[in-house]
Amino acid sequence: MPPPAEPYPFRCARAGDDDVDHVMVRVLDTAALRFPRGGEPDPFARYRFLMHAYHLAMAAGLDDREYTELIGALGRSVAAVDSRGFRVTPLHRSGLLSDRLGFSPRGGVWIKDETGNVSGSHKGRHLMGLLIYLEVAERIGLTAAADRPDLAIASCGNAAQAAAVVARAGGRALRVFVPVDAQAAVVARLRALGSDVVPCPRQPGQPGDPAYLRLRQELAAGAVPFTCQGNENGLAIEGGQTIAYELATQLAGTPMDHIVIQVGGGALASACAQGLREAAELGAIPRVPRLHTVQTTGAHPLERAYARVRARLPEGDGAGRGAGGLWRRDDVERALAAAAHHRSDYMWAWESEPTSIATGILDDETYDWRAVVGAMLTTGGQPVVVTEDRLAEANALGAAAGIPADPTGTAGLAGLLDLLQARAVGQDERVTVLFTGVRRDGAAAS
Ligand SMILES: Cc1ncc(COP(=O)(O)O)c(C=O)c1O
């Protein structure tokens, strides 16, 4: 727990060079809350009662109107920078995909389409949540506008582009660490948005992402982590949870059996898992769907960690929730707590430089592995590792369904194709996939 006056409750104060997986997790007191039923088009307004910043603001004496005005002003700034603000994104059952994949009329594939979101992906959700927090902290006097530290992120794709838009909208300086082979068009766009772009060469013999290693130095020197990685900034997960809250509202009580999520650093899957769990606790969905994750044969550090945690567990209770089995929450929590104290036995940088057409899920490490492994084990989901052919097949299907997503954006669908083949998903079941990123000519997605 951070002290109440800690202005940046982002990273565990005890995080250091030990082998412990330190992560800050925002905990919602669901017993004291109701699931928001408002119709505001901006998810940060609609779901404000579920946000840490909102409760902080109220405790400091702001009222609901002042908070919504603050969000409204930030939203207008985002729209001025990116020509669109944050809006609840569409969800629909794809008749075309459901038929082609052999689902019955009872089951099917639901697509949550993020391709029209701010900056063309879901990433801005994580960062808008952070910006709102930073603005509230300033408004209530936890921090001073005259003394704003720079923001920093390591990415050369969707996360960086979203961060540049959101930081610009908030009038904040952003430093972006990128690999030397970052796409020229992306670097140009970041610079046009006013970001300071720092190329980071890979050092021979040094495992791990060089841009991420450089980011770590910058954070140690006092920059604020404006990242989409929960280990660097636990609060970044919260903004991503708006996807799950929206899904819960849009399903309007229809039970969903599975959700299949592409995983790079793991913040997206971690956010969906936590958001769905909270939505179920608040009675907004009848049950949490099984959460499956998708990585590529190019790099699958999450699948490696899952296998190691699973090996520590007693056999599943045979509750028949699929090939992944279903374990008791306390057994899972015990195994994960033990794993967290020996992080390097479970999660370490992928040994070789990975490649894939799904560039956004090629992270050397799954930074948010612990929450995601836990969600798979407790919901009965499983990790799926897909081939390049599968990724291409899914992307073509996504295009046939009329959505201009890139191969990272349709990677969840690639995982669903594998799950169907393995009969881990049945034809009468309902499945959600997230089309997370728009196709951009020639640009990387991470
Ligand atoms: C389009 C898209 N989808 C999914 C992901 C994976 O998200 P995460 O890194 O949070 O696992 C990324 C990450 O870059 C992405 O760009």
The ligand as an ORCA input file, in Angstrom:
! r2SCAN-3c Opt
* xyz 0 1
  C      -2.650     -3.795    -31.277
  C      -2.133     -4.419    -30.041
  N      -2.823     -5.412    -29.485
  C      -2.397     -6.043    -28.369
  C      -1.202     -5.702    -27.776
  C      -0.757     -6.438    -26.554
  O      -0.943     -5.663    -25.417
  P      -0.051     -5.918    -24.117
  O       1.348     -5.499    -24.451
  O      -0.667     -5.081    -23.082
  O      -0.115     -7.377    -23.834
  C      -0.443     -4.667    -28.334
  C       0.819     -4.255    -27.708
  O       1.602     -3.563    -28.268
  C      -0.921     -4.014    -29.488
  O      -0.238     -3.017    -30.066
*
